[in-house]
């Protein structure tokens, strides 16, 4: 098992070493084992306060963090942010001051602008966990996805994952690509030319045609949600065309099922857009496992980070 | 003391030694080996460089409209503090400088309150909206020295062409802020590998390059003089070089920041480096410096853009574009380019003192016998700490805050 982590915040996969990634993944397993017991709690974070600061609405991720924190016996509070006001620095700066005055131990932040969790982390003594900022990063998603991969493939080196969809606007794609690459997985990307950035990191293989991506024989197809608003911004002409060319439609799904390719998706799924309905009952869909693992991995992250909120009590 | 002898200094423009005797604001004598008499104050300039007063041709003074960020007065003080003895104010104020009366307003205020001469540009179009021509004749008569919609480009090529053709009668210089708004969209930094990494929407270099090409073509068609403001791309430099080789009356400028910083410096989402046009790649920095040295780029202009601390504390997506420049331009150029030998002093003097005035048809500021004394005494061995209290600007949005730069502006002599 890897050695411990000495880090206050988790802002980006890019900040983590391979050892730290493995430390978190290794520690998720004992937490996951708890879930089948009747008492799913451990006292690890008793007396600590975890604050959820979600500027973007998100029931899934927020609930996942909430359950994770509560299973560690922490007190959880949701900080109600006015989502009706135009997002301005005023909110963030005032909020940072307020949070610091409240002296919470952990702050889980999701925000529509890249870099905001870092702004908070630079000021607050609390441990800041990035639950998704703009297009930038979603490190906890990447880690839970890596954990899920490990359950299927104990040996990850040389495995292939094809990320499909709107890469341009996806913090999940960026973090997953980076995390998987660090674990020795080969990463490919496929999507409309408008939604794949020109300047991808060199380790990513870019496919312009589905058939080429299929011939590459990915072990896992990682599907991204496609937002309909992108249509209005001229990124693709229609969801119908998107589904036919860039989605896993019925015919493609038959081949997927036959080959036994695994399907992953960060959720929520746009049925009929990135994937056909049938995938929801596919035996090799890892989507539900991702959700379950999300709680375990987030518990491991809360366990591993070190807030700087206490007055010095002897050794650090 | 009305008589001073600056002795032992070196002229930055050509490296020669000269003692300078100034009386009543005029250089009476200039030669090596002068001595001071009892009525003359002696200023020791040994080891110092004597630089002609600089001229900054892209400055945002924020008055009228945003006097919380800067005023004509504080901007002029900041300029002087940075060794700059003349500035060109941009017209994107609130209300904008798009009429003769607005030009008069700024120049009158400047005459009363500014420490140094302040020129003003006028808008090309009314309200900078790009739809109707502003009263170019009236603004010229009132004293505007350049026309620009700076902050915006003129999106409609026909509008720009008409303005260029019209401006010809007044021999008015058109300043071009080169960007293609439809390509910029919500971009906040250069589009590239860094914008991918940081997860921020990007502004493609192509947006500037297309517009530079377009504006130079239009200027050729209209037969007017054109000045490309704030060049940031290597390809942009190539385009300008090509048109200059054809003999077109085009000039161009670059800001110190685009020479010194690249998109890689944005890794911490530091809004004190968020500017428009944005920082580009390291290769662009090199190309810009080469273009400055070979004369493709004629001038250095800071694009001094004050913003309140509050505004710049916003997240990177929402923070306003722009950083200070007047007080740090000379020092930072010295610290990062001149001292390491990458930018010769004579190029800096040409680009930051001679050419801007020449482009605007202003009389040159020289250091020779018989002219007004207007020069900077600069100590290359000194150091300047850019702390909160050092800055005379009302704003503090500079990436150099808290840093120490090599060099010290000891004195600025004005006529």
Interface residues (C-beta under 8 A of the other chain):
Chain A: X14 X87 X88 X89 X90 X92 X93 X111 X112 X113 X114 X115 X116 X118 X119 X133 X134 X135 X136 X137 X171 X174 X197 X198 X199 X200 X201
Chain B: X191 X192 X193 X195 X196 X197 X198 X199 X200 X201 X268 X269 X310 X311 X313 X314 X315 X316 X317 X318 X319
